[in-house]
Each structure stands twice: as structure tokens, then as C-alpha cells.
Amino acid sequence: MMYVLKGLALAGVVLTVILMALKTKEMRASSEKDPVTGMTGEELWQFGMKHVVVTSIIGFVANFLDTLGIGSFAPTSAAFKLTKSVDDALVPGTLNVGDTVPVCVEAFLFFGIVEMDILTLVLMLVAAVIGSIVMAGIVSKFDRKKVRYSLFVGLFLLATVVLMRNLGVGPFGSQGTALGLSGVKLVIAVVGNFVFGALMSIGVGLYAPCMAMVLALGMDANCAFPAMMGSCAFLMAFGNGPKFIKEAKIDLVASWTQAIAGSVGVFVAYYLVKSMPLDLLTKVIVVVVYFTAALYLKDAIKKGSAA
């Protein structure tokens, strides 16, 4: 079964690259203006090219950290906001599409790292994909104001969970040994991953809350890696990613730089670094994410910011 999951991860890479290539060609050839950004596809492309170096660096660093278990959505959202390299309204789609390839690579590498119960893993993966599909159709129609409010709430909650993980409090203070779940605990895991998959569509990373749930349910901490990386890979590749691409709610250049530079970051972290002291770095990221959440809220309450 692990070979099937690895094959699906590779299929996710191929599907995403094909859809991105087709959408890039379509958008650059269209003269229709995006109702939110007010720019044509070519104008959006040229805007992205002005920030290609910045978004490449963001993609590398964020997915490097992602491979080490910190997660990429929070630091990427913060970096996009602080550098003004991606329009706020396009952040959720760009996160979900751009990080698909590197996260699929992560899933391919981490499937099999621990002998996690297959039924538990597969049910969690399917639930995350369904949740993302349900929510993506809603989020893809959000205007800039709604996106900003959503990112404020999501980033605030995510930063809090990451901080709890860093401090080892709550479920993160527990150490379980179970490799699988059954009964009520399995239902909780499936429902929880459905919710986390849905939240991915507004730019709230699944890693931290999924790890918290896995630990709270008494599972081995290593089970969090195939569960959270597989969930993100499949929900982005086969769930909300295609939806965001279809609706053109992405910054294409940033999506490509996330995919390419992000994949390089994954390989560097997995093969060369393995582990590093992340305690102080994680605290810095938490502070930055709280600050970014406040910026999204400030911009959301501005008069006329929905345009």
C-alpha cells in the first residue's frame, strides 16, 4: 500500500505541473481583467516576475522548514505579506497550488518512515482531501476583505498551536506509542483531518493541528509525518489545488517559484540537514506570524479594502 501512496504522490506532482502549465498559457493569452486584482493574466505575470527572486527565496526557506516539521503556510503567508510580493486575495490559492509539488515530494520521502496503520492513514488522507474540496469552492469566491479576515483568524490560531508545540504544552506534552487508531479515536482523527483539510483552503497549514491531534490521541509522534505530509500532498494535488487553478485565484509566478525552489529546499533539508536546533527559530516565526495576522486584520478593516 505504501508503494501505491508513493505513486499517488508522484502523480500529484505530474498533474499539478500540467495544470499549472496549461493555466499559465491560458492566462497570459487572455485580455480579461481579474475582478479582484484588476489586472490581466499577463499583467499579473509581469507583477510576479518583479518579485521572482523574493518568492524563490521564500519558497526555498519555507519548504526547507516544512520538511523539518515546522510547516510552510505560516512563514510563507507572513513573507508574502511583509514583502508585498503576492496580492492578499491570491495568497490562499498560491499557497495551496505552489506548495503542492514540494509537499508531494515530502510525502513520497516520508511514506514508510514509520509502520503506521494503513487504514488509519488512508482514512485521514481521504478526509483531508474531501474537506479541502468542500472549502475550496467557497474560498475561491472570497473577495480581498474576506481573505484578509480569514488569514487573520487562521494565522492567529496557527501561531498559537505552533507556540504550544514549541513549548511542549497541551497535547504536545504527551508521548504516545500507538501506530493506529480504532473506534471513537479513529472517528475523531477522521473528522479532525476533514476540518484541517477545509482550513487549508484559507491558508491555515495542516501540520501543527494535525500533529497536535495525533499526539492527543496517543499515537507515536512519528506517525504525524506521513499523516500530515500525505494529507497536505493529496488534498492540494487532488482537492483544492485544481479548484484554485481552474478559478485562476493564484499568482502564477509565485506558484512556480514555490514549486521549483520549494522542492530544492525539501531535498536539502531531507538529505543534507536531517535535523537542526529549531527552538529559537520557531519562536521567531511565531512572533512574525502573530504580527502578520495583525497586518491582515488592519488591512481588512480598512474602508473599501474588499475591492
MIFIVEX-182920 format. One record per residue (C-alpha): residue number from 1; residue in one letter; z, y, x. Coordinates in nm, 3 decimals, padded with zeros to 5 digits. Last residue first. Layout:
% MIFIVEX-182920
@num:NUM residu:A Z:Z Y:Y X:X
...
//
This chain:
% MIFIVEX-182920
@num:307 residu:A Z:-00.388 Y:04.585 X:-01.206
@num:306 residu:A Z:-00.044 Y:04.445 X:-01.281
@num:305 residu:S Z:00.116 Y:04.703 X:-01.049
@num:304 residu:G Z:00.069 Y:04.982 X:-01.301
@num:303 residu:K Z:00.420 Y:05.118 X:-01.267
@num:302 residu:K Z:00.601 Y:04.948 X:-00.982
@num:301 residu:I Z:00.835 Y:04.675 X:-01.094
@num:300 residu:A Z:00.635 Y:04.402 X:-00.923
@num:299 residu:D Z:00.614 Y:04.590 X:-00.593
@num:298 residu:K Z:00.993 Y:04.605 X:-00.563
@num:297 residu:L Z:01.025 Y:04.239 X:-00.668
@num:296 residu:Y Z:00.768 Y:04.126 X:-00.410
@num:295 residu:L Z:00.949 Y:04.331 X:-00.145
@num:294 residu:A Z:01.285 Y:04.175 X:-00.239
@num:293 residu:A Z:01.135 Y:03.826 X:-00.203
@num:292 residu:T Z:01.008 Y:03.931 X:00.140
@num:291 residu:F Z:01.359 Y:04.031 X:00.249
@num:290 residu:Y Z:01.501 Y:03.698 X:00.128
@num:289 residu:V Z:01.217 Y:03.521 X:00.313
@num:288 residu:V Z:01.286 Y:03.713 X:00.635
@num:287 residu:V Z:01.657 Y:03.629 X:00.620
@num:286 residu:V Z:01.579 Y:03.260 X:00.558
@num:285 residu:I Z:01.328 Y:03.258 X:00.846
@num:284 residu:V Z:01.594 Y:03.396 X:01.083
@num:283 residu:K Z:01.837 Y:03.127 X:00.970
@num:282 residu:T Z:01.573 Y:02.860 X:01.031
@num:281 residu:L Z:01.507 Y:02.992 X:01.380
@num:280 residu:L Z:01.879 Y:02.979 X:01.463
@num:279 residu:D Z:01.914 Y:02.613 X:01.363
@num:278 residu:L Z:01.573 Y:02.492 X:01.479
@num:277 residu:P Z:01.655 Y:02.325 X:01.811
@num:276 residu:M Z:01.339 Y:02.124 X:01.884
@num:275 residu:S Z:01.188 Y:01.794 X:01.780
@num:274 residu:K Z:00.868 Y:01.592 X:01.821
@num:273 residu:V Z:00.714 Y:01.867 X:02.040
@num:272 residu:L Z:00.394 Y:01.716 X:02.174
@num:271 residu:Y Z:00.254 Y:01.465 X:01.925
@num:270 residu:Y Z:00.387 Y:01.580 X:01.588
@num:269 residu:A Z:00.432 Y:01.953 X:01.653
@num:268 residu:V Z:00.101 Y:01.994 X:01.835
@num:267 residu:F Z:-00.083 Y:01.782 X:01.576
@num:266 residu:V Z:00.056 Y:01.983 X:01.285
@num:265 residu:G Z:-00.017 Y:02.318 X:01.451
@num:264 residu:V Z:-00.379 Y:02.214 X:01.504
@num:263 residu:S Z:-00.399 Y:02.128 X:01.135
@num:262 residu:G Z:-00.266 Y:02.474 X:01.048
@num:261 residu:A Z:-00.527 Y:02.642 X:01.266
@num:260 residu:I Z:-00.802 Y:02.471 X:01.066
@num:259 residu:A Z:-00.669 Y:02.459 X:00.711
@num:258 residu:Q Z:-00.470 Y:02.782 X:00.725
@num:257 residu:T Z:-00.770 Y:02.957 X:00.884
@num:256 residu:W Z:-00.997 Y:02.826 X:00.609
@num:255 residu:S Z:-00.761 Y:02.933 X:00.330
@num:254 residu:A Z:-00.715 Y:03.274 X:00.492
@num:253 residu:V Z:-01.091 Y:03.322 X:00.493
@num:252 residu:L Z:-01.126 Y:03.206 X:00.133
@num:251 residu:D Z:-00.850 Y:03.421 X:-00.017
@num:250 residu:I Z:-00.785 Y:03.221 X:-00.331
@num:249 residu:K Z:-00.796 Y:03.251 X:-00.710
@num:248 residu:A Z:-01.160 Y:03.140 X:-00.733
@num:247 residu:E Z:-01.086 Y:02.968 X:-01.068
@num:246 residu:K Z:-01.251 Y:02.648 X:-00.944
@num:245 residu:I Z:-01.067 Y:02.674 X:-00.610
@num:244 residu:F Z:-00.732 Y:02.723 X:-00.784
@num:243 residu:K Z:-00.797 Y:02.418 X:-01.002
@num:242 residu:P Z:-00.919 Y:02.206 X:-00.710
@num:241 residu:G Z:-00.591 Y:02.281 X:-00.528
@num:240 residu:N Z:-00.364 Y:02.229 X:-00.831
@num:239 residu:G Z:-00.390 Y:01.854 X:-00.852
@num:238 residu:F Z:-00.599 Y:01.625 X:-00.630
@num:237 residu:A Z:-00.566 Y:01.784 X:-00.286
@num:236 residu:M Z:-00.262 Y:02.005 X:-00.356
@num:235 residu:L Z:-00.069 Y:01.749 X:-00.559
@num:234 residu:F Z:-00.167 Y:01.474 X:-00.316
@num:233 residu:A Z:-00.063 Y:01.645 X:00.005
@num:232 residu:C Z:00.251 Y:01.806 X:-00.137
@num:231 residu:S Z:00.383 Y:01.480 X:-00.281
@num:230 residu:G Z:00.296 Y:01.287 X:00.035
@num:229 residu:M Z:00.477 Y:01.540 X:00.254
@num:228 residu:M Z:00.784 Y:01.547 X:00.029
@num:227 residu:A Z:00.817 Y:01.173 X:-00.027
@num:226 residu:P Z:00.694 Y:01.059 X:00.318
@num:225 residu:F Z:00.945 Y:01.297 X:00.484
@num:224 residu:A Z:01.236 Y:01.271 X:00.241
@num:223 residu:C Z:01.270 Y:00.898 X:00.302
@num:222 residu:N Z:01.403 Y:00.982 X:00.650
@num:221 residu:A Z:01.719 Y:01.123 X:00.490
@num:220 residu:D Z:01.810 Y:00.775 X:00.359
@num:219 residu:M Z:01.866 Y:00.794 X:-00.015
@num:218 residu:G Z:02.192 Y:00.872 X:-00.193
@num:217 residu:L Z:02.054 Y:01.059 X:-00.494
@num:216 residu:A Z:02.180 Y:01.389 X:-00.353
@num:215 residu:L Z:01.989 Y:01.323 X:-00.030
@num:214 residu:V Z:01.658 Y:01.270 X:-00.210
@num:213 residu:M Z:01.725 Y:01.570 X:-00.435
@num:212 residu:A Z:01.798 Y:01.805 X:-00.144
@num:211 residu:M Z:01.489 Y:01.679 X:00.040
@num:210 residu:C Z:01.276 Y:01.750 X:-00.267
@num:209 residu:P Z:01.428 Y:02.098 X:-00.303
@num:208 residu:A Z:01.355 Y:02.180 X:00.064
@num:207 residu:Y Z:01.004 Y:02.036 X:00.087
@num:206 residu:L Z:00.849 Y:02.142 X:-00.245
@num:205 residu:G Z:00.746 Y:02.495 X:-00.145
@num:204 residu:V Z:00.750 Y:02.764 X:-00.414
@num:203 residu:G Z:00.406 Y:02.930 X:-00.421
@num:202 residu:I Z:00.355 Y:02.962 X:-00.796
@num:201 residu:S Z:00.169 Y:02.631 X:-00.816
@num:200 residu:M Z:00.431 Y:02.456 X:-00.605
@num:199 residu:L Z:00.674 Y:02.510 X:-00.894
@num:198 residu:A Z:00.488 Y:02.250 X:-01.100
@num:197 residu:G Z:00.519 Y:01.993 X:-00.822
@num:196 residu:F Z:00.892 Y:02.067 X:-00.795
@num:195 residu:V Z:00.931 Y:02.012 X:-01.171
@num:194 residu:F Z:00.744 Y:01.679 X:-01.162
@num:193 residu:N Z:00.940 Y:01.587 X:-00.847
@num:192 residu:G Z:01.265 Y:01.633 X:-01.037
@num:191 residu:V Z:01.145 Y:01.428 X:-01.333
@num:190 residu:V Z:01.051 Y:01.139 X:-01.103
@num:189 residu:A Z:01.369 Y:01.159 X:-00.894
@num:188 residu:I Z:01.590 Y:01.185 X:-01.203
@num:187 residu:V Z:01.418 Y:00.884 X:-01.361
@num:186 residu:L Z:01.471 Y:00.685 X:-01.040
@num:185 residu:K Z:01.841 Y:00.777 X:-01.039
@num:184 residu:V Z:01.874 Y:00.670 X:-01.404
@num:183 residu:G Z:01.748 Y:00.318 X:-01.334
@num:182 residu:S Z:01.620 Y:00.239 X:-00.987
@num:181 residu:L Z:01.587 Y:00.403 X:-00.647
@num:180 residu:G Z:01.456 Y:00.301 X:-00.305
@num:179 residu:L Z:01.535 Y:00.320 X:00.066
@num:178 residu:A Z:01.909 Y:00.369 X:00.015
@num:177 residu:T Z:02.114 Y:00.476 X:00.320
@num:176 residu:G Z:02.272 Y:00.806 X:00.215
@num:175 residu:Q Z:02.423 Y:01.086 X:00.421
@num:174 residu:S Z:02.573 Y:01.377 X:00.229
@num:173 residu:G Z:02.620 Y:01.736 X:00.346
@num:172 residu:F Z:02.268 Y:01.827 X:00.238
@num:171 residu:P Z:02.366 Y:01.757 X:-00.122
@num:170 residu:G Z:02.584 Y:02.070 X:-00.124
@num:169 residu:V Z:02.639 Y:02.216 X:00.223
@num:168 residu:G Z:02.477 Y:02.128 X:00.554
@num:167 residu:L Z:02.449 Y:02.487 X:00.673
@num:166 residu:N Z:02.074 Y:02.461 X:00.738
@num:165 residu:R Z:02.022 Y:02.273 X:00.413
@num:164 residu:M Z:02.216 Y:02.533 X:00.217
@num:163 residu:L Z:02.006 Y:02.804 X:00.384
@num:162 residu:V Z:01.687 Y:02.620 X:00.287
@num:161 residu:V Z:01.813 Y:02.597 X:-00.073
@num:160 residu:T Z:01.891 Y:02.970 X:-00.082
@num:159 residu:A Z:01.555 Y:03.060 X:00.072
@num:158 residu:L Z:01.383 Y:02.851 X:-00.197
@num:157 residu:L Z:01.570 Y:03.022 X:-00.479
@num:156 residu:F Z:01.483 Y:03.369 X:-00.353
@num:155 residu:L Z:01.126 Y:03.265 X:-00.274
@num:154 residu:G Z:01.069 Y:03.130 X:-00.624
@num:153 residu:V Z:01.222 Y:03.422 X:-00.808
@num:152 residu:F Z:01.035 Y:03.684 X:-00.605
@num:151 residu:L Z:00.715 Y:03.478 X:-00.599
@num:150 residu:S Z:00.715 Y:03.454 X:-00.978
@num:149 residu:Y Z:00.778 Y:03.827 X:-01.019
@num:148 residu:R Z:00.493 Y:03.903 X:-00.778
@num:147 residu:V Z:00.254 Y:03.659 X:-00.947
@num:146 residu:K Z:00.335 Y:03.808 X:-01.286
@num:145 residu:K Z:00.261 Y:04.159 X:-01.159
@num:144 residu:R Z:-00.067 Y:04.054 X:-00.990
@num:143 residu:D Z:-00.211 Y:03.894 X:-01.303
@num:142 residu:F Z:-00.148 Y:03.529 X:-01.381
@num:141 residu:K Z:-00.443 Y:03.317 X:-01.500
@num:140 residu:S Z:-00.432 Y:03.071 X:-01.209
@num:139 residu:V Z:-00.059 Y:03.034 X:-01.277
@num:138 residu:I Z:-00.110 Y:02.869 X:-01.615
@num:137 residu:G Z:-00.375 Y:02.613 X:-01.520
@num:136 residu:A Z:-00.181 Y:02.543 X:-01.203
@num:135 residu:M Z:00.133 Y:02.452 X:-01.399
@num:134 residu:V Z:00.007 Y:02.136 X:-01.569
@num:133 residu:I Z:-00.190 Y:02.017 X:-01.268
@num:132 residu:S Z:00.107 Y:02.073 X:-01.037
@num:131 residu:G Z:00.342 Y:01.873 X:-01.257
@num:130 residu:I Z:00.095 Y:01.585 X:-01.278
@num:129 residu:V Z:00.061 Y:01.574 X:-00.897
@num:128 residu:A Z:00.438 Y:01.584 X:-00.844
@num:127 residu:A Z:00.495 Y:01.301 X:-01.094
@num:126 residu:V Z:00.230 Y:01.084 X:-00.926
@num:125 residu:L Z:00.394 Y:01.126 X:-00.584
@num:124 residu:M Z:00.744 Y:01.050 X:-00.714
@num:123 residu:L Z:00.617 Y:00.738 X:-00.893
@num:122 residu:V Z:00.438 Y:00.624 X:-00.577
@num:121 residu:L Z:00.745 Y:00.670 X:-00.353
@num:120 residu:T Z:00.990 Y:00.493 X:-00.584
@num:119 residu:L Z:00.749 Y:00.203 X:-00.642
@num:118 residu:I Z:00.677 Y:00.174 X:-00.268
@num:117 residu:D Z:01.041 Y:00.151 X:-00.157
@num:116 residu:M Z:01.066 Y:00.344 X:00.171
@num:115 residu:E Z:01.012 Y:00.147 X:00.490
@num:114 residu:V Z:01.030 Y:00.454 X:00.715
@num:113 residu:I Z:00.757 Y:00.613 X:00.928
@num:112 residu:G Z:00.507 Y:00.428 X:00.707
@num:111 residu:F Z:00.342 Y:00.741 X:00.570
@num:110 residu:F Z:00.433 Y:01.015 X:00.820
@num:109 residu:L Z:00.103 Y:01.059 X:01.004
@num:108 residu:F Z:-00.122 Y:01.043 X:00.696
@num:107 residu:A Z:00.118 Y:01.270 X:00.508
@num:106 residu:E Z:00.107 Y:01.523 X:00.792
@num:105 residu:V Z:-00.274 Y:01.520 X:00.792
@num:104 residu:C Z:-00.270 Y:01.574 X:00.416
@num:103 residu:V Z:-00.032 Y:01.863 X:00.480
@num:102 residu:P Z:-00.273 Y:02.017 X:00.731
@num:101 residu:V Z:-00.568 Y:01.985 X:00.490
@num:100 residu:T Z:-00.390 Y:02.110 X:00.178
@num:99 residu:D Z:-00.231 Y:02.415 X:00.340
@num:98 residu:G Z:-00.519 Y:02.648 X:00.260
@num:97 residu:V Z:-00.555 Y:02.538 X:-00.102
@num:96 residu:N Z:-00.195 Y:02.561 X:-00.218
@num:95 residu:L Z:-00.103 Y:02.863 X:-00.008
@num:94 residu:T Z:-00.427 Y:03.048 X:-00.091
@num:93 residu:G Z:-00.378 Y:02.981 X:-00.461
@num:92 residu:P Z:-00.021 Y:03.112 X:-00.464
@num:91 residu:V Z:-00.108 Y:03.416 X:-00.244
@num:90 residu:L Z:-00.415 Y:03.540 X:-00.433
@num:89 residu:A Z:-00.236 Y:03.793 X:-00.655
@num:88 residu:D Z:-00.048 Y:03.932 X:-00.355
@num:87 residu:D Z:-00.371 Y:04.014 X:-00.170
@num:86 residu:V Z:-00.375 Y:03.843 X:00.170
@num:85 residu:S Z:-00.338 Y:04.005 X:00.515
@num:84 residu:K Z:-00.077 Y:04.260 X:00.413
@num:83 residu:T Z:00.106 Y:04.174 X:00.739
@num:82 residu:L Z:00.451 Y:04.164 X:00.573
@num:81 residu:K Z:00.326 Y:03.998 X:00.256
@num:80 residu:F Z:00.111 Y:03.733 X:00.422
@num:79 residu:A Z:00.391 Y:03.660 X:00.669
@num:78 residu:A Z:00.652 Y:03.619 X:00.397
@num:77 residu:S Z:00.430 Y:03.389 X:00.193
@num:76 residu:T Z:00.354 Y:03.187 X:00.506
@num:75 residu:P Z:00.721 Y:03.160 X:00.604
@num:74 residu:A Z:00.816 Y:03.035 X:00.255
@num:73 residu:F Z:00.515 Y:02.808 X:00.198
@num:72 residu:S Z:00.528 Y:02.626 X:00.533
@num:71 residu:G Z:00.826 Y:02.390 X:00.515
@num:70 residu:I Z:01.116 Y:02.350 X:00.756
@num:69 residu:G Z:01.059 Y:01.977 X:00.817
@num:68 residu:L Z:00.930 Y:01.968 X:01.174
@num:67 residu:T Z:00.575 Y:01.925 X:01.044
@num:66 residu:D Z:00.615 Y:02.238 X:00.833
@num:65 residu:L Z:00.726 Y:02.439 X:01.137
@num:64 residu:F Z:00.392 Y:02.366 X:01.306
@num:63 residu:N Z:00.233 Y:02.431 X:00.968
@num:62 residu:A Z:00.378 Y:02.782 X:00.957
@num:61 residu:V Z:00.301 Y:02.859 X:01.322
@num:60 residu:F Z:-00.064 Y:02.751 X:01.314
@num:59 residu:G Z:-00.148 Y:02.902 X:00.975
@num:58 residu:I Z:00.024 Y:03.232 X:01.054
@num:57 residu:I Z:-00.162 Y:03.256 X:01.385
@num:56 residu:S Z:-00.490 Y:03.192 X:01.205
@num:55 residu:T Z:-00.395 Y:03.444 X:00.934
@num:54 residu:V Z:-00.343 Y:03.714 X:01.197
@num:53 residu:V Z:-00.663 Y:03.638 X:01.386
@num:52 residu:V Z:-00.870 Y:03.629 X:01.065
@num:51 residu:H Z:-00.729 Y:03.957 X:00.930
@num:50 residu:K Z:-01.048 Y:04.163 X:00.928
@num:49 residu:M Z:-01.235 Y:03.845 X:00.831
@num:48 residu:G Z:-01.033 Y:03.827 X:00.510
@num:47 residu:F Z:-01.148 Y:04.169 X:00.396
@num:46 residu:Q Z:-01.506 Y:04.065 X:00.478
@num:45 residu:W Z:-01.468 Y:03.754 X:00.263
@num:44 residu:L Z:-01.314 Y:03.953 X:-00.023
@num:43 residu:E Z:-01.610 Y:04.193 X:-00.004
@num:42 residu:E Z:-01.849 Y:03.896 X:-00.008
@num:41 residu:G Z:-01.679 Y:03.749 X:-00.316
@num:40 residu:T Z:-01.693 Y:04.082 X:-00.495
@num:39 residu:M Z:-01.386 Y:04.304 X:-00.507
@num:38 residu:G Z:-01.175 Y:04.445 X:-00.792
@num:37 residu:T Z:-00.873 Y:04.245 X:-00.679
@num:36 residu:V Z:-00.770 Y:04.129 X:-01.026
@num:35 residu:P Z:-01.097 Y:04.118 X:-01.223
@num:34 residu:D Z:-01.291 Y:03.970 X:-00.926
@num:33 residu:K Z:-01.623 Y:04.152 X:-00.906
@num:32 residu:E Z:-01.948 Y:03.967 X:-00.975
@num:31 residu:S Z:-02.211 Y:04.005 X:-00.702
@num:30 residu:S Z:-02.209 Y:03.634 X:-00.624
@num:29 residu:A Z:-02.359 Y:03.488 X:-00.305
@num:28 residu:R Z:-02.034 Y:03.503 X:-00.109
@num:27 residu:M Z:-01.850 Y:03.336 X:-00.397
@num:26 residu:E Z:-02.089 Y:03.042 X:-00.430
@num:25 residu:K Z:-02.117 Y:02.964 X:-00.058
@num:24 residu:T Z:-01.739 Y:02.982 X:-00.013
@num:23 residu:K Z:-01.687 Y:02.773 X:-00.328
@num:22 residu:L Z:-01.912 Y:02.496 X:-00.194
@num:21 residu:A Z:-01.738 Y:02.495 X:00.145
@num:20 residu:M Z:-01.392 Y:02.496 X:-00.014
@num:19 residu:L Z:-01.483 Y:02.207 X:-00.245
@num:18 residu:I Z:-01.621 Y:02.002 X:00.046
@num:17 residu:V Z:-01.322 Y:02.075 X:00.272
@num:16 residu:T Z:-01.079 Y:01.986 X:-00.006
@num:15 residu:L Z:-01.250 Y:01.657 X:-00.091
@num:14 residu:V Z:-01.265 Y:01.546 X:00.275
@num:13 residu:V Z:-00.899 Y:01.626 X:00.343
@num:12 residu:G Z:-00.784 Y:01.462 X:00.021
@num:11 residu:A Z:-00.984 Y:01.151 X:00.107
@num:10 residu:L Z:-00.788 Y:01.135 X:00.433
@num:9 residu:A Z:-00.460 Y:01.145 X:00.240
@num:8 residu:L Z:-00.596 Y:00.888 X:-00.006
@num:7 residu:G Z:-00.668 Y:00.653 X:00.285
@num:6 residu:K Z:-00.314 Y:00.696 X:00.414
@num:5 residu:L Z:-00.183 Y:00.611 X:00.068
@num:4 residu:V Z:-00.403 Y:00.300 X:00.054
@num:3 residu:Y Z:-00.287 Y:00.199 X:00.402
@num:2 residu:M Z:00.073 Y:00.238 X:00.288
@num:1 residu:M Z:00.000 Y:00.000 X:00.000
//
